[in-house]
């Protein structure tokens, strides 16, 4: 099958090693829970970067091959989420932060990694579910002010997930 014949880029290989080490798994480890699968996040991030770079089919095929192998029952839903995110991606800029009054940024990868895709939130960090307050992931969340002082040319904002997350926590919006 063509979808499974993709060769991994050096970046993807590095991201996979990062993800497995981050979760204390061996380098040949894997995940069984969709919601805790950091490799799914890595593949999603790499797919979106490929899609934005003009390699739409390669990006969707890469992501599809991972989901198909590990969560075939979720394939249609995950591809739909990927496509909605792709359609909503915008380059990170001070205007996005100021227009939405966002005070927290979350990423699937450390925010200093090239090609990070982030979600902007208007919420109090102390009121987030515990998954967002995991100290291990502290480099994956930040204030917009910190990020504005970084070279953010390679950071994308998933405006679809930004909208969903800000609707999902309406009682936490400032």
DSSP file (Angstrom, degrees, kcal/mol; ACC not computed):
  #  RESIDUE AA STRUCTURE BP1 BP2  ACC     N-H-->O    O-->H-N    N-H-->O    O-->H-N    TCO  KAPPA ALPHA  PHI   PSI    X-CA   Y-CA   Z-CA
    1    1 A X    >         0   0    0      0, 0.0     3,-0.9     0, 0.0     4,-0.2   0.000 360.0 360.0 360.0 135.4    0.0    0.0    0.0
    2    2 A X  G >   +     0   0    0      1,-0.2     3,-2.2     2,-0.2     4,-0.1   0.862 360.0  64.4 -64.1 -38.3    1.4    3.4   -1.0
    3    3 A X  G 3  S+     0   0    0      1,-0.3     3,-0.5     2,-0.1    62,-0.3   0.767 103.8  48.7 -59.8 -25.7    0.4    5.2    2.2
    4    4 A X  G <  S+     0   0    0     -3,-0.9    -1,-0.3     1,-0.2    -2,-0.2   0.389  92.8  78.9 -94.7   4.3    2.8    3.0    4.2
    5    5 A X    <   +     0   0    0     -3,-2.2    -1,-0.2    -4,-0.2     2,-0.2   0.250  61.4 128.2 -98.3  13.9    5.8    3.4    1.9
    6    6 A X        -     0   0    0     -3,-0.5     2,-0.3    55,-0.1    -3,-0.0  -0.467  54.2-135.1 -72.8 137.1    6.9    6.9    3.1
    7    7 A X        -     0   0    0     -2,-0.2     2,-0.3     1,-0.0    -2,-0.1  -0.720  25.3-115.7 -88.5 144.0   10.5    7.3    4.1
    8    8 A X        -     0   0    0     -2,-0.3     2,-0.1     1,-0.1    -1,-0.0  -0.601  23.0-131.2 -83.2 136.3   11.0    9.2    7.3
    9    9 A X     >  -     0   0    0     -2,-0.3     4,-2.3     1,-0.1     5,-0.2  -0.350  25.8-110.2 -74.3 163.7   12.8   12.5    7.3
   10   10 A X  H  > S+     0   0    0      1,-0.2     4,-2.5     2,-0.2     5,-0.2   0.893 120.6  55.0 -61.4 -38.8   15.7   13.1    9.7
   11   11 A X  H  > S+     0   0    0      1,-0.2     4,-2.7     2,-0.2    -1,-0.2   0.930 107.5  48.2 -61.0 -45.7   13.4   15.6   11.5
   12   12 A X  H  > S+     0   0    0      2,-0.2     4,-2.5     1,-0.2    -1,-0.2   0.909 110.7  51.3 -62.8 -41.9   10.7   13.0   12.0
   13   13 A X  H  X S+     0   0    0     -4,-2.3     4,-2.0     1,-0.2    -1,-0.2   0.926 112.0  47.0 -60.1 -44.0   13.3   10.5   13.3
   14   14 A X  H  X S+     0   0    0     -4,-2.5     4,-2.5     1,-0.2    -2,-0.2   0.906 111.8  50.5 -64.0 -42.0   14.6   13.0   15.7
   15   15 A X  H  X S+     0   0    0     -4,-2.7     4,-2.7     2,-0.2    -1,-0.2   0.881 108.8  51.7 -64.9 -38.3   11.0   14.0   16.9
   16   16 A X  H  X S+     0   0    0     -4,-2.5     4,-2.4     2,-0.2     5,-0.2   0.920 110.7  47.7 -64.9 -43.0   10.1   10.3   17.4
   17   17 A X  H  X S+     0   0    0     -4,-2.0     4,-2.5     1,-0.2     5,-0.3   0.930 111.9  50.9 -62.1 -44.6   13.2    9.8   19.6
   18   18 A X  H  X S+     0   0    0     -4,-2.5     4,-2.6     1,-0.2    -2,-0.2   0.937 111.2  48.3 -56.6 -48.2   12.4   13.0   21.5
   19   19 A X  H  X S+     0   0    0     -4,-2.7     4,-1.5     1,-0.2    -2,-0.2   0.928 113.3  45.3 -61.6 -48.1    8.8   11.8   22.1
   20   20 A X  H  <>S+     0   0    0     -4,-2.4     5,-3.1     1,-0.2    -1,-0.2   0.910 115.5  46.8 -64.9 -42.4    9.7    8.3   23.3
   21   21 A X  H ><5S+     0   0    0     -4,-2.5     3,-1.7    -5,-0.2    -1,-0.2   0.903 107.3  58.3 -64.9 -39.6   12.5    9.6   25.6
   22   22 A X  H 3<5S+     0   0    0     -4,-2.6    -1,-0.2     1,-0.3    -2,-0.2   0.858 111.5  41.4 -58.1 -36.5   10.2   12.3   27.0
   23   23 A X  T 3<5S-     0   0    0     -4,-1.5    -1,-0.3    -5,-0.2    -2,-0.2   0.287 117.0-112.3 -96.8  10.3    7.8    9.6   28.1
   24   24 A X  T < 5 +     0   0    0     -3,-1.7     2,-0.3     1,-0.2    -3,-0.2   0.781  69.3 142.6  68.6  27.1   10.5    7.2   29.4
   25   25 A X      < -     0   0    0     -5,-3.1    -1,-0.2    -6,-0.2    -2,-0.1  -0.684  57.2-102.7 -98.3 153.2    9.9    4.7   26.7
   26   26 A X    >   -     0   0    0     -2,-0.3     3,-2.7     1,-0.1    -1,-0.1  -0.333  39.9-104.5 -66.4 159.4   12.5    2.6   24.9
   27   27 A X  T 3  S+     0   0    0      1,-0.3    -1,-0.1    -7,-0.0    -7,-0.1   0.673 125.2  48.3 -64.5 -16.1   13.3    3.8   21.4
   28   28 A X  T 3  S+     0   0    0     -8,-0.1    -1,-0.3     2,-0.0    -2,-0.1   0.192  93.0 121.4-102.6  15.6   11.3    0.9   19.9
   29   29 A X    <   -     0   0    0     -3,-2.7     2,-0.3     1,-0.1    -9,-0.1  -0.103  41.3-167.5 -72.3 172.2    8.4    1.7   22.3
   30   30 A X        -     0   0    0    -10,-0.1     2,-0.3     9,-0.0    -4,-0.1  -0.891  16.5-115.8-150.2 178.6    4.9    2.5   21.3
   31   31 A X        -     0   0    0     -2,-0.3     3,-0.1     1,-0.1     6,-0.1  -0.873  13.5-174.8-121.5 153.6    1.6    3.9   22.6
   32   32 A X        +     0   0    0     -2,-0.3     2,-0.6     1,-0.1    -1,-0.1   0.502  67.8  76.8-122.1 -12.6   -1.8    2.3   23.0
   33   33 A X    >>  -     0   0    0      1,-0.2     3,-1.2     3,-0.0     4,-0.6  -0.903  65.6-152.1-106.7 117.6   -3.9    5.2   24.2
   34   34 A X  G >4 S+     0   0    0     -2,-0.6     3,-0.9     1,-0.3    -1,-0.2   0.869  95.8  52.2 -53.1 -42.4   -4.9    7.7   21.5
   35   35 A X  G 34 S+     0   0    0      1,-0.2    -1,-0.3     5,-0.0    -2,-0.0   0.693 116.1  38.9 -73.4 -19.0   -5.1   10.6   24.0
   36   36 A X  G <4 S+     0   0    0     -3,-1.2     2,-1.1     4,-0.0    -1,-0.2   0.301  83.0 121.6-110.0   7.6   -1.6   10.0   25.4
   37   37 A X    <X  +     0   0    0     -3,-0.9     4,-1.2    -4,-0.6     3,-0.2  -0.595  33.6 178.7 -80.3  98.5    0.1    9.1   22.1
   38   38 A X  H  > S+     0   0    0     -2,-1.1     4,-2.0     1,-0.2    -1,-0.2   0.784  80.6  61.3 -70.8 -26.5    2.9   11.6   21.7
   39   39 A X  H  > S+     0   0    0      2,-0.2     4,-2.9     1,-0.2     5,-0.2   0.865  99.1  56.3 -67.3 -34.2    4.0    9.9   18.5
   40   40 A X  H  > S+     0   0    0     -3,-0.2     4,-2.4     2,-0.2    -1,-0.2   0.915 108.0  48.4 -60.1 -41.9    0.5   10.8   17.1
   41   41 A X  H  X S+     0   0    0     -4,-1.2     4,-2.6     2,-0.2    -2,-0.2   0.897 111.2  50.4 -63.9 -40.7    1.3   14.4   17.9
   42   42 A X  H  X S+     0   0    0     -4,-2.0     4,-2.6     2,-0.2     5,-0.2   0.938 112.5  45.6 -63.3 -48.0    4.7   14.2   16.3
   43   43 A X  H  X S+     0   0    0     -4,-2.9     4,-2.7     2,-0.2    -2,-0.2   0.894 113.1  51.2 -63.4 -39.4    3.3   12.7   13.1
   44   44 A X  H  X S+     0   0    0     -4,-2.4     4,-2.6    -5,-0.2    -2,-0.2   0.932 111.3  47.5 -62.4 -46.5    0.5   15.3   13.1
   45   45 A X  H  X S+     0   0    0     -4,-2.6     4,-2.1     1,-0.2    -2,-0.2   0.927 114.0  46.6 -61.7 -46.1    3.0   18.1   13.4
   46   46 A X  H  X S+     0   0    0     -4,-2.6     4,-2.4     1,-0.2    -1,-0.2   0.901 112.1  51.3 -64.5 -40.6    5.3   16.7   10.7
   47   47 A X  H  X S+     0   0    0     -4,-2.7     4,-2.7    -5,-0.2    -2,-0.2   0.930 110.1  48.5 -62.1 -45.7    2.3   16.2    8.4
   48   48 A X  H  X S+     0   0    0     -4,-2.6     4,-2.5     1,-0.2    -1,-0.2   0.884 110.9  51.0 -64.0 -38.0    1.0   19.8    8.9
   49   49 A X  H  X S+     0   0    0     -4,-2.1     4,-1.5    -5,-0.2    -1,-0.2   0.919 111.9  47.1 -65.4 -42.4    4.5   21.1    8.2
   50   50 A X  H  <>S+     0   0    0     -4,-2.4     5,-2.8     2,-0.2    -2,-0.2   0.923 112.1  50.5 -62.4 -43.8    4.8   19.1    5.0
   51   51 A X  H ><5S+     0   0    0     -4,-2.7     3,-1.4     1,-0.2     5,-0.3   0.917 111.1  47.6 -61.7 -44.1    1.3   20.2    3.9
   52   52 A X  H 3<5S+     0   0    0     -4,-2.5    -1,-0.2     1,-0.3    -2,-0.2   0.786 106.2  59.4 -68.4 -26.6    2.1   23.9    4.5
   53   53 A X  T 3<5S-     0   0    0     -4,-1.5    -1,-0.3    -5,-0.2    -2,-0.2   0.401 129.7 -93.7 -82.7   3.7    5.4   23.4    2.6
   54   54 A X  T < 5S+     0   0    0     -3,-1.4     2,-0.4    -4,-0.2    -3,-0.2   0.529  99.9 109.1  99.3   7.0    3.4   22.4   -0.5
   55   55 A X     >< +     0   0    0     -5,-2.8     4,-2.6    -6,-0.2     5,-0.2  -0.486  32.7 153.6-112.4  60.5    3.5   18.6    0.0
   56   56 A X  H  > S+     0   0    0     -2,-0.4     4,-2.7    -5,-0.3     5,-0.3   0.924  71.5  44.2 -57.4 -52.7   -0.1   18.1    0.9
   57   57 A X  H  > S+     0   0    0      1,-0.2     4,-2.4     2,-0.2    -1,-0.2   0.878 113.8  50.8 -64.4 -37.9   -0.5   14.5   -0.3
   58   58 A X  H  > S+     0   0    0      2,-0.2     4,-2.2     1,-0.2    -1,-0.2   0.916 112.3  47.6 -65.4 -42.0    2.8   13.5    1.3
   59   59 A X  H  X S+     0   0    0     -4,-2.6     4,-2.2     2,-0.2     5,-0.2   0.939 114.9  43.4 -64.6 -48.4    1.8   15.0    4.6
   60   60 A X  H  X S+     0   0    0     -4,-2.7     4,-2.9     1,-0.2    -1,-0.2   0.894 114.2  52.1 -66.1 -37.4   -1.7   13.5    4.7
   61   61 A X  H  X S+     0   0    0     -4,-2.4     4,-2.3    -5,-0.3    -1,-0.2   0.896 108.5  50.5 -64.8 -40.2   -0.3   10.1    3.6
   62   62 A X  H  X S+     0   0    0     -4,-2.2     4,-1.5     2,-0.2    -2,-0.2   0.940 115.3  42.1 -61.8 -48.3    2.4   10.2    6.4
   63   63 A X  H  X S+     0   0    0     -4,-2.2     4,-2.5     1,-0.2     5,-0.2   0.922 113.6  52.5 -65.6 -44.4   -0.2   10.9    9.0
   64   64 A X  H  X S+     0   0    0     -4,-2.9     4,-2.9     1,-0.2     5,-0.2   0.885 105.4  55.2 -59.2 -40.1   -2.7    8.5    7.6
   65   65 A X  H  X S+     0   0    0     -4,-2.3     4,-1.5   -62,-0.3    -1,-0.2   0.888 110.5  45.4 -63.8 -37.9   -0.2    5.7    7.6
   66   66 A X  H  X S+     0   0    0     -4,-1.5     4,-2.0     2,-0.2     5,-0.3   0.947 116.3  44.0 -69.5 -47.8    0.5    6.1   11.3
   67   67 A X  H  X S+     0   0    0     -4,-2.5     4,-3.3     1,-0.2     7,-0.2   0.909 111.5  54.3 -64.1 -41.5   -3.2    6.4   12.3
   68   68 A X  H  < S+     0   0    0     -4,-2.9     4,-0.4    -5,-0.2    -1,-0.2   0.870 111.5  45.2 -61.0 -38.3   -4.1    3.4   10.1
   69   69 A X  H  < S+     0   0    0     -4,-1.5    -1,-0.2    -5,-0.2    -2,-0.2   0.862 128.5  23.7 -72.2 -36.8   -1.5    1.2   11.7
   70   70 A X  H  < S+     0   0    0     -4,-2.0    -2,-0.2     1,-0.1    -3,-0.2   0.784 136.6  18.1-105.8 -31.7   -2.3    2.2   15.3
   71   71 A X    ><  +     0   0    0     -4,-3.3     3,-2.4    -5,-0.3     4,-0.3  -0.418  61.8 161.7-140.0  60.2   -5.9    3.5   15.5
   72   72 A X  G >  S+     0   0    0     -4,-0.4     3,-1.2     1,-0.3     4,-0.3   0.810  76.8  59.6 -57.1 -30.9   -7.7    2.3   12.3
   73   73 A X  G 3  S+     0   0    0      1,-0.2    -1,-0.3     2,-0.1     4,-0.2   0.675 108.1  46.6 -69.9 -15.6  -11.1    2.9   13.9
   74   74 A X  G <> S+     0   0    0     -3,-2.4     4,-2.9    -7,-0.2     5,-0.3   0.337  81.1 106.3-104.2   3.9  -10.2    6.6   14.3
   75   75 A X  H <> S+     0   0    0     -3,-1.2     4,-2.6    -4,-0.3     5,-0.3   0.913  80.2  43.3 -56.2 -53.3   -8.8    7.1   10.8
   76   76 A X  H  > S+     0   0    0     -4,-0.3     4,-2.1     1,-0.2    -1,-0.2   0.911 116.8  47.5 -62.0 -43.1  -11.6    9.2    9.4
   77   77 A X  H  > S+     0   0    0      2,-0.2     4,-2.1    -4,-0.2    -1,-0.2   0.920 113.8  46.8 -64.1 -45.0  -12.0   11.4   12.5
   78   78 A X  H  X S+     0   0    0     -4,-2.9     4,-2.3     2,-0.2    -2,-0.2   0.882 111.9  49.8 -68.2 -38.7   -8.2   12.0   12.8
   79   79 A X  H  X S+     0   0    0     -4,-2.6     4,-2.5    -5,-0.3    -1,-0.2   0.901 110.0  52.2 -66.2 -39.8   -7.8   12.8    9.1
   80   80 A X  H  X S+     0   0    0     -4,-2.1     4,-2.3    -5,-0.3    -2,-0.2   0.913 110.2  47.9 -60.6 -43.0  -10.8   15.3    9.4
   81   81 A X  H  X S+     0   0    0     -4,-2.1     4,-2.3     2,-0.2    -2,-0.2   0.903 111.0  51.4 -64.2 -40.9   -9.1   17.0   12.3
   82   82 A X  H  X S+     0   0    0     -4,-2.3     4,-2.7     1,-0.2    -2,-0.2   0.931 111.0  47.3 -61.4 -46.0   -5.8   17.2   10.4
   83   83 A X  H  X S+     0   0    0     -4,-2.5     4,-2.3     2,-0.2    -2,-0.2   0.887 111.6  50.1 -65.9 -39.6   -7.5   18.8    7.4
   84   84 A X  H  X S+     0   0    0     -4,-2.3     4,-1.0     2,-0.2    -1,-0.2   0.900 112.5  48.1 -64.7 -39.6   -9.4   21.3    9.5
   85   85 A X  H >X S+     0   0    0     -4,-2.3     4,-0.8     2,-0.2     3,-0.7   0.933 110.3  51.5 -65.0 -45.3   -6.2   22.2   11.3
   86   86 A X  H >< S+     0   0    0     -4,-2.7     3,-1.0     1,-0.3    -2,-0.2   0.924 108.6  51.3 -57.2 -45.9   -4.4   22.6    8.0
   87   87 A X  H 3< S+     0   0    0     -4,-2.3    -1,-0.3     1,-0.2    -2,-0.2   0.751 114.4  44.5 -63.6 -23.5   -7.1   24.9    6.6
   88   88 A X  H << S+     0   0    0     -4,-1.0    71,-0.9    -3,-0.7    -1,-0.2   0.458  80.6 127.4-103.1  -1.1   -6.8   27.1    9.7
   89   89 A X  E <<  +A  158   0A   0     -3,-1.0     2,-0.3    -4,-0.8    69,-0.2  -0.327  30.6 175.1 -63.7 133.8   -3.0   27.4   10.1
   90   90 A X  E     -A  157   0A   0     67,-1.9    67,-3.5    -2,-0.1     2,-0.1  -0.981  37.3-101.2-133.5 147.9   -1.7   30.9   10.4
   91   91 A X  E     -A  156   0A   0     -2,-0.3    65,-0.2    65,-0.2     5,-0.1  -0.434  47.0-104.3 -63.9 140.0    1.9   32.1   11.1
   92   92 A X        +     0   0    0     63,-2.6     2,-0.3    60,-0.3    63,-0.2  -0.449  55.1 159.6 -64.9 137.0    2.4   33.1   14.7
   93   93 A X     >  -     0   0    0     -2,-0.1     4,-1.3     1,-0.1     3,-0.5  -0.983  55.0-108.1-154.0 159.6    2.4   36.9   15.0
   94   94 A X  H  > S+     0   0    0     -2,-0.3     4,-2.6     1,-0.2     5,-0.2   0.854 116.1  62.5 -58.3 -33.7    2.0   39.6   17.7
   95   95 A X  H  > S+     0   0    0      1,-0.2     4,-2.8     2,-0.2     5,-0.2   0.892  99.0  53.4 -60.9 -40.0   -1.3   40.5   16.0
   96   96 A X  H  > S+     0   0    0     -3,-0.5     4,-1.4     1,-0.2     6,-0.2   0.912 112.0  45.3 -61.1 -41.8   -2.8   37.1   16.7
   97   97 A X  H  X>S+     0   0    0     -4,-1.3     5,-1.4     1,-0.2     4,-0.9   0.939 116.5  44.2 -67.2 -47.3   -2.0   37.4   20.3
   98   98 A X  H  <5S+     0   0    0     -4,-2.6     3,-0.4     1,-0.2    -2,-0.2   0.889 111.2  52.8 -67.8 -40.2   -3.3   40.9   20.7
   99   99 A X  H  <5S+     0   0    0     -4,-2.8    -1,-0.2     1,-0.2    -2,-0.2   0.840 118.1  36.3 -66.0 -33.2   -6.5   40.4   18.7
  100  100 A X  H  <5S-     0   0    0     -4,-1.4    -1,-0.2    -5,-0.2    -2,-0.2   0.470  98.9-129.5-100.6  -1.8   -7.6   37.5   20.8
  101  101 A X  T  <5 +     0   0    0     -4,-0.9     2,-0.2    -3,-0.4    -3,-0.2   0.881  44.2 175.7  55.0  39.9   -6.3   38.6   24.2
  102  102 A X      < +     0   0    0     -5,-1.4    20,-0.3    -6,-0.2    -1,-0.2  -0.528  21.5 179.4 -78.7 142.7   -4.6   35.2   24.6
  103  103 A X        +     0   0    0     18,-2.4     2,-0.3    -2,-0.2    19,-0.2   0.315  62.2  46.9-126.1   6.9   -2.5   34.7   27.6
  104  104 A X  E     -B  121   0A   0     17,-1.5    17,-2.9    39,-0.2     2,-0.4  -0.990  58.2-159.1-150.5 142.1   -1.2   31.1   27.2
  105  105 A X  E     -BC 120 142A   0     37,-2.9    37,-2.1    -2,-0.3     2,-0.4  -0.982   9.7-170.1-123.1 131.3    0.3   29.1   24.4
  106  106 A X  E     -BC 119 141A   0     13,-2.6    13,-2.8    -2,-0.4     2,-0.3  -0.947   4.8-176.2-120.8 142.5    0.4   25.3   24.2
  107  107 A X  E     -B  118   0A   0     33,-2.8    11,-0.2    -2,-0.4     4,-0.1  -0.946  33.8-136.8-134.0 157.1    2.3   23.2   21.8
  108  108 A X  S    S+     0   0    0      9,-1.0     2,-0.3    -2,-0.3    10,-0.1   0.698  98.9  35.9 -79.5 -21.6    2.6   19.5   21.0
  109  109 A X  S    S-     0   0    0      8,-0.3     6,-0.0    31,-0.1   -94,-0.0  -0.820 113.3 -71.4-122.6 162.2    6.3   19.9   20.7
  110  110 A X    >   -     0   0    0     -2,-0.3     3,-2.2     1,-0.2    30,-0.2  -0.329  47.1-123.8 -53.9 138.2    8.7   22.1   22.7
  111  111 A X  T 3  S+     0   0    0     28,-2.2     5,-0.2     1,-0.3    -1,-0.2   0.674 107.7  61.2 -64.0 -17.8    8.0   25.7   21.6
  112  112 A X  T 3  S+     0   0    0     27,-0.3    -1,-0.3     2,-0.1     2,-0.3   0.533  81.2 104.0 -86.8  -5.2   11.7   26.2   20.6
  113  113 A X  S X  S-     0   0    0     -3,-2.2     3,-1.4     1,-0.1    -4,-0.1  -0.581  83.2-105.7 -78.8 137.1   11.6   23.4   18.0
  114  114 A X  T 3  S+     0   0    0     -2,-0.3    41,-0.1     1,-0.3    -1,-0.1  -0.344 104.6  22.1 -59.0 135.7   11.4   24.6   14.4
  115  115 A X  T 3  S+     0   0    0     39,-0.9    -1,-0.3     1,-0.2    40,-0.2   0.654  82.5 167.8  81.5  15.8    7.9   24.0   12.9
  116  116 A X    <   -     0   0    0     -3,-1.4    40,-2.5    -5,-0.2     2,-0.5  -0.359  24.5-149.7 -62.7 141.4    6.1   24.0   16.2
  117  117 A X  E     - d   0 156A   0     38,-0.2    -9,-1.0    40,-0.1    -8,-0.3  -0.973  21.8-171.8-115.1 125.4    2.3   24.2   15.9
  118  118 A X  E     -Bd 107 157A   0     38,-3.0    40,-2.8    -2,-0.5     2,-0.4  -0.697  22.4-139.8-119.8 165.5    0.6   25.9   18.8
  119  119 A X  E     -B  106   0A   0    -13,-2.8   -13,-2.6    -2,-0.2     2,-0.4  -0.981  20.0-140.8-121.5 136.1   -2.8   26.6   20.3
  120  120 A X  E     -B  105   0A   0     -2,-0.4     2,-0.3    38,-0.2   -15,-0.2  -0.810  21.8-169.0 -99.0 137.9   -3.6   30.0   21.8
  121  121 A X  E     -B  104   0A   0    -17,-2.9   -18,-2.4    -2,-0.4   -17,-1.5  -0.943  27.7-153.8-130.5 149.6   -5.7   30.2   24.9
  122  122 A X        +     0   0    0     -2,-0.3     2,-0.3   -20,-0.3    52,-0.3  -0.813  62.2 106.1-112.7  84.4   -7.5   32.7   27.0
  123  123 A X  S    S-     0   0    0     -2,-0.6     2,-0.6    50,-0.2    50,-0.2  -0.982  75.8 -98.0-156.7 161.9   -7.5   30.9   30.3
  124  124 A X    >   -     0   0    0     48,-0.6     3,-1.9    -2,-0.3     4,-0.3  -0.798  28.6-145.6 -87.6 122.3   -6.0   30.8   33.7
  125  125 A X  G >  S+     0   0    0     -2,-0.6     3,-1.6     1,-0.3    -1,-0.2   0.848  97.0  62.3 -57.5 -35.7   -3.3   28.2   33.8
  126  126 A X  G 3  S+     0   0    0      1,-0.3    -1,-0.3    -3,-0.1     7,-0.1   0.698 102.8  51.3 -65.8 -17.3   -4.0   27.3   37.3
  127  127 A X  G <  S+     0   0    0     -3,-1.9    -1,-0.3    45,-0.1    -2,-0.2   0.380  85.5 112.4-100.8   3.8   -7.5   26.2   36.3
  128  128 A X  S <  S-     0   0    0     -3,-1.6     5,-0.1    -4,-0.3    -3,-0.0  -0.316  81.7 -89.8 -70.5 157.6   -6.5   23.9   33.5
  129  129 A X    >   -     0   0    0      1,-0.1     3,-2.0     3,-0.1     4,-0.5  -0.306  49.1-100.4 -58.1 155.8   -6.9   20.2   33.7
  130  130 A X  G >  S+     0   0    0      1,-0.3     3,-1.2     2,-0.2    -1,-0.1   0.740 117.4  72.1 -57.9 -25.4   -3.9   18.5   35.2
  131  131 A X  G >  S+     0   0    0      1,-0.3     3,-0.8     2,-0.2    -1,-0.3   0.840  98.0  50.1 -60.3 -30.9   -2.5   17.5   31.8
  132  132 A X  G <  S+     0   0    0     -3,-2.0    -1,-0.3     1,-0.2    -2,-0.2   0.629 106.4  55.7 -81.6 -13.0   -1.7   21.1   31.1
  133  133 A X  G <  S+     0   0    0     -3,-1.2     2,-0.6    -4,-0.5    -1,-0.2   0.149  71.6 131.1-105.2  18.6    0.1   21.5   34.4
  134  134 A X    X   -     0   0    0     -3,-0.8     3,-1.7     1,-0.2    -3,-0.0  -0.621  51.1-149.9 -74.1 116.1    2.6   18.7   34.0
  135  135 A X  G >  S+     0   0    0     -2,-0.6     3,-1.8     1,-0.3     4,-0.2   0.802  94.0  66.9 -59.8 -28.9    6.0   20.1   34.8
  136  136 A X  G 3  S+     0   0    0      1,-0.3     3,-0.4     2,-0.1    -1,-0.3   0.832 104.6  44.9 -59.0 -30.9    7.6   17.6   32.4
  137  137 A X  G X  S+     0   0    0     -3,-1.7     3,-2.3     1,-0.2    -1,-0.3   0.122  75.1 118.8-100.4  20.2    5.8   19.6   29.6
  138  138 A X  G X  S+     0   0    0     -3,-1.8     3,-1.2     1,-0.3    -1,-0.2   0.812  72.2  57.5 -59.5 -30.7    6.7   23.0   30.9
  139  139 A X  G 3  S+     0   0    0     -3,-0.4   -28,-2.2     1,-0.2    -1,-0.3   0.482  98.7  63.1 -79.1   1.2    8.6   23.9   27.7
  140  140 A X  G <  S+     0   0    0     -3,-2.3   -33,-2.8   -30,-0.2     2,-0.3   0.283 103.5  49.7-106.1   8.4    5.5   23.1   25.7
  141  141 A X  E <   +C  106   0A   0     -3,-1.2     2,-0.3   -35,-0.2   -35,-0.2  -0.993  65.6 150.1-142.9 149.2    3.5   25.9   27.2
  142  142 A X  E     -C  105   0A   0    -37,-2.1   -37,-2.9    -2,-0.3     2,-0.3  -0.968  46.7 -87.0-162.5 170.5    4.3   29.5   27.7
  143  143 A X     >  -     0   0    0     -2,-0.3     4,-1.6   -39,-0.2     3,-0.5  -0.668  40.3-120.0 -83.6 150.5    3.1   33.1   27.9
  144  144 A X  H  > S+     0   0    0     -2,-0.3     4,-2.6     1,-0.2     5,-0.2   0.849 111.9  63.6 -58.9 -32.4    2.7   34.8   24.6
  145  145 A X  H  > S+     0   0    0      1,-0.2     4,-0.8     2,-0.2    -1,-0.2   0.901 102.4  48.1 -61.5 -40.3    5.2   37.5   25.8
  146  146 A X  H >4 S+     0   0    0     -3,-0.5     3,-0.9     1,-0.2    -1,-0.2   0.940 113.2  47.7 -62.4 -46.2    7.9   34.9   26.0
  147  147 A X  H >< S+     0   0    0     -4,-1.6     3,-1.8     1,-0.3    -2,-0.2   0.846 103.6  61.1 -66.9 -33.1    7.1   33.5   22.6
  148  148 A X  H 3< S+     0   0    0     -4,-2.6    -1,-0.3     1,-0.3    -2,-0.2   0.764 100.8  55.5 -64.4 -23.3    7.1   37.0   21.1
  149  149 A X  T << S+     0   0    0     -3,-0.9    -1,-0.3    -4,-0.8     2,-0.2   0.417  97.7  81.6 -88.2   1.9   10.7   37.4   22.1
  150  150 A X  S <  S-     0   0    0     -3,-1.8     2,-1.3    -4,-0.1   -38,-0.0  -0.640  98.9 -96.1-100.6 160.8   11.7   34.3   20.2
  151  151 A X        +     0   0    0     -2,-0.2     3,-0.5     1,-0.1    -2,-0.1  -0.659  50.2 176.8 -74.6  99.5   12.4   34.0   16.4
  152  152 A X    >   +     0   0    0     -2,-1.3     3,-1.3     1,-0.2   -60,-0.3   0.038  39.7 114.2-101.9  27.0    8.9   32.8   15.6
  153  153 A X  T 3  S+     0   0    0      1,-0.3    -1,-0.2   -62,-0.1   -61,-0.0   0.798  82.8  46.4 -64.1 -27.6    9.1   32.5   11.8
  154  154 A X  T 3  S+     0   0    0     -3,-0.5   -39,-0.9   -63,-0.1     2,-0.5   0.127  90.2 101.8-104.2  20.9    8.7   28.7   12.0
  155  155 A X    <   -     0   0    0     -3,-1.3   -63,-2.6   -40,-0.2     2,-0.3  -0.914  51.5-165.7-109.5 129.0    5.8   28.7   14.4
  156  156 A X  E     -Ad  91 117A   0    -40,-2.5   -38,-3.0    -2,-0.5     2,-0.5  -0.835  12.2-140.2-109.8 148.6    2.2   28.0   13.2
  157  157 A X  E     -Ad  90 118A   0    -67,-3.5   -67,-1.9    -2,-0.3     2,-1.2  -0.943   9.2-142.4-109.3 127.1   -1.0   28.6   15.1
  158  158 A X  E  >  -A   89   0A   0    -40,-2.8     4,-2.2    -2,-0.5   -38,-0.2  -0.746  20.2-176.5 -85.8  95.0   -3.8   26.1   14.7
  159  159 A X  H  > S+     0   0    0     -2,-1.2     4,-2.3   -71,-0.9    -1,-0.2   0.787  78.1  58.4 -69.4 -27.1   -6.7   28.5   14.7
  160  160 A X  H  > S+     0   0    0    -75,-0.2     4,-2.4     2,-0.2    -1,-0.2   0.954 111.2  40.3 -65.3 -49.9   -9.2   25.6   14.5
  161  161 A X  H  > S+     0   0    0      2,-0.2     4,-2.9     1,-0.2     5,-0.2   0.842 112.3  57.9 -68.1 -31.8   -7.9   24.0   17.8
  162  162 A X  H  X S+     0   0    0     -4,-2.2     4,-2.0     2,-0.2    -2,-0.2   0.946 109.4  44.3 -60.1 -47.7   -7.6   27.5   19.3
  163  163 A X  H  X S+     0   0    0     -4,-2.3     4,-1.6     2,-0.2    -2,-0.2   0.926 114.5  49.0 -63.6 -45.1  -11.3   28.1   18.7
  164  164 A X  H  X S+     0   0    0     -4,-2.4     4,-2.5     1,-0.2    -2,-0.2   0.923 112.1  48.2 -61.3 -44.8  -12.3   24.7   20.0
  165  165 A X  H  X S+     0   0    0     -4,-2.9     4,-1.2     1,-0.2    -1,-0.2   0.862 110.7  50.3 -66.6 -35.5  -10.2   25.0   23.1
  166  166 A X  H  < S+     0   0    0     -4,-2.0    -1,-0.2    -5,-0.2    -2,-0.2   0.776 114.3  44.7 -75.7 -24.5  -11.5   28.4   24.0
  167  167 A X  H >< S+     0   0    0     -4,-1.6     3,-1.0    -5,-0.2    -2,-0.2   0.835 107.8  59.4 -79.4 -36.0  -15.1   27.2   23.5
  168  168 A X  H 3< S+     0   0    0     -4,-2.5    -2,-0.2     1,-0.3     3,-0.2   0.786 112.6  37.8 -65.1 -28.6  -14.4   24.1   25.5
  169  169 A X  T ><  +     0   0    0     -4,-1.2     3,-1.9     1,-0.1     4,-0.4  -0.401  69.4 149.4-118.1  55.0  -13.4   26.0   28.6
  170  170 A X  G X  S+     0   0    0     -3,-1.0     3,-0.8     1,-0.3    -1,-0.1   0.812  72.0  57.0 -62.6 -29.2  -15.8   29.0   28.6
  171  171 A X  G 3  S+     0   0    0      1,-0.2    -1,-0.3    -3,-0.2    -2,-0.1   0.596 106.6  51.6 -76.5  -7.7  -15.9   29.3   32.3
  172  172 A X  G <  S+     0   0    0     -3,-1.9   -48,-0.6    -6,-0.1     2,-0.3   0.404  80.1 112.7-106.8  -0.1  -12.1   29.8   32.3
  173  173 A X    <         0   0    0     -3,-0.8   -50,-0.2    -4,-0.4    -7,-0.0  -0.565 360.0 360.0 -73.4 134.2  -12.0   32.5   29.7
  174  174 A X              0   0    0     -2,-0.3    -1,-0.1   -52,-0.3   -51,-0.1   0.487 360.0 360.0 -72.3 360.0  -10.8   35.8   31.3
